[in-house]
Amino acid sequence: MADMPKIENVQREPTVYELKPWKSIHNTITKPMVTGLGPGEIPESALSMGFAHITAPDILGSPTHIHPFDQWVYLIGAEDFSDFDADIEFTLGDKVLKINYPCYIFIPKGTKHCPLDIRRVGKPFIFIDASITQEASVRPEQIASVQRPKYQALNND
């Protein structure tokens, strides 16, 4: 993830950060993204979330990979959450899910997933990526790592 832009949110209060927009590494995501870095910003926080406005077909999250933490992916209409007009294929485990409705996908830690293949976008939609780090998911007194673990790419041979 060397191409990942540096996210520089601004702390306004001890547990309040102003979200600063950043440019996606995907050329089809033209609107600025925002990301809350969870334990990277607030040590007591376990939740990290990123938000993107999707307007064009693309393939996100490739190659197929696993994480040592749970993850949730939300796909919702941009103007009206329930107004979803897109065709997506998402690999989860050994299945390819065909999605054309607003939803969230729970990805348990250790589960093979991706790519998120956005085949058609009739209306813009919001993509949300949320995770709770492995260390924080068991809520130890002190979080062992403040960095979100990197994903482990799988050999697709």
C-alpha positions in Angstrom: 0.0 0.0 0.0 2.9 2.3 -0.7 0.6 4.3 -3.1 -1.8 5.1 -0.3 -2.1 8.9 0.3 -1.3 10.2 3.8 -4.5 10.8 5.7 -4.3 13.9 7.9 -7.4 14.4 10.0 -7.3 17.2 12.5 -8.0 16.7 16.2 -10.5 19.2 17.4 -11.3 17.7 20.9 -9.8 14.8 22.7 -12.2 12.4 20.9 -13.3 14.5 18.0 -11.4 14.6 14.7 -12.3 16.8 11.7 -12.3 14.5 8.6 -9.9 15.9 6.0 -10.6 14.7 2.4 -8.0 12.8 0.4 -7.7 11.5 -3.2 -8.4 7.8 -3.8 -5.8 5.6 -5.4 -8.6 4.6 -7.9 -8.9 7.1 -10.8 -12.6 6.3 -11.1 -13.2 7.7 -7.6 -13.1 11.3 -8.4 -14.7 12.9 -5.3 -12.6 13.2 -2.2 -12.7 10.3 0.3 -12.7 10.5 4.1 -11.4 8.0 6.6 -11.6 7.8 10.4 -8.4 6.0 11.5 -9.8 4.6 14.8 -6.9 3.5 17.1 -4.5 5.4 14.8 -6.0 8.7 16.0 -7.8 7.8 19.3 -6.0 5.0 21.2 -9.3 4.0 23.0 -11.1 3.5 19.7 -11.2 0.2 17.9 -13.2 1.2 14.8 -11.8 2.4 11.5 -14.0 3.5 8.7 -13.5 4.8 5.2 -16.1 6.4 2.9 -16.1 6.8 -0.9 -18.5 8.2 -3.4 -18.7 5.7 -6.4 -19.8 7.1 -9.8 -18.2 4.7 -12.3 -17.4 1.0 -12.7 -14.1 -0.2 -11.1 -12.6 -3.2 -9.3 -11.7 -2.5 -5.7 -9.8 -4.6 -3.2 -8.1 -6.8 -5.7 -6.5 -9.4 -5.4 -8.5 -11.8 -3.3 -7.1 -11.5 0.3 -7.8 -12.1 4.0 -7.5 -10.0 7.1 -6.8 -10.9 10.7 -9.8 -8.8 11.7 -13.5 -8.6 11.0 -14.7 -6.2 8.3 -18.0 -4.7 7.1 -18.6 -3.3 3.7 -21.7 -1.1 3.1 -23.1 -0.3 -0.3 -25.9 2.4 -0.1 -27.5 4.9 -2.4 -25.8 8.3 -2.3 -28.9 10.6 -2.5 -31.3 8.2 -0.7 -29.8 5.2 1.1 -32.5 2.9 -0.2 -32.2 4.1 -3.9 -29.4 1.8 -5.1 -28.9 1.4 -8.9 -25.7 -0.6 -9.5 -24.6 -4.1 -10.4 -21.7 -5.5 -8.3 -20.1 -8.9 -8.0 -18.2 -9.6 -4.7 -16.2 -12.6 -4.0 -16.8 -13.9 -0.4 -15.2 -17.2 0.5 -15.8 -19.5 -2.5 -18.9 -17.7 -3.7 -19.4 -14.7 -6.0 -22.3 -12.6 -4.7 -24.3 -10.6 -7.2 -25.5 -7.4 -5.6 -28.0 -4.9 -7.0 -29.5 -3.6 -3.7 -28.4 -1.6 -0.7 -26.7 -3.8 1.8 -23.8 -4.5 4.1 -21.5 -7.5 3.9 -20.0 -8.9 7.0 -16.6 -10.5 6.4 -15.3 -12.5 9.4 -11.6 -12.4 10.0 -9.7 -15.0 8.0 -12.4 -15.1 5.3 -11.2 -14.8 1.6 -12.8 -11.9 -0.1 -12.6 -9.5 -3.0 -12.5 -8.2 -5.6 -15.5 -5.9 -5.4 -16.3 -5.7 -9.1 -18.5 -2.7 -9.8 -19.8 -3.6 -13.2 -22.4 -0.9 -13.7 -23.3 2.3 -11.9 -26.7 3.7 -12.8 -26.7 6.2 -9.9 -23.8 7.1 -7.6 -23.6 5.2 -4.4 -21.6 5.3 -1.2 -19.0 2.6 -0.3 -18.2 2.3 3.4 -15.4 0.1 4.7 -15.4 -0.6 8.4 -13.2 -2.7 10.6 -12.3 -3.4 14.2 -8.7 -4.3 14.6 -7.9 -7.8 15.9 -6.2 -6.4 19.0 -9.1 -4.2 19.8 -11.8 -6.8 19.1 -10.9 -8.5 22.4 -10.7 -5.1 24.2 -7.4 -5.6 26.1 -6.5 -2.9 28.7 -4.0 -1.5 26.2 -4.2 -1.9 22.5 -1.1 -3.7 21.3 -0.9 -1.9 18.0 -2.2 1.4 16.8 -1.7 0.5 13.1 -4.5 -1.2 11.1 -3.0 -4.5 10.0 -2.3 -4.9 6.4 -4.2 -7.5 4.4 -2.6 -10.7 3.3 -2.9 -11.3 -0.4 -3.7 -14.9 -1.4 -2.0 -16.7 -4.3 -4.6 -16.8 -7.0 -2.9 -19.6 -9.1 
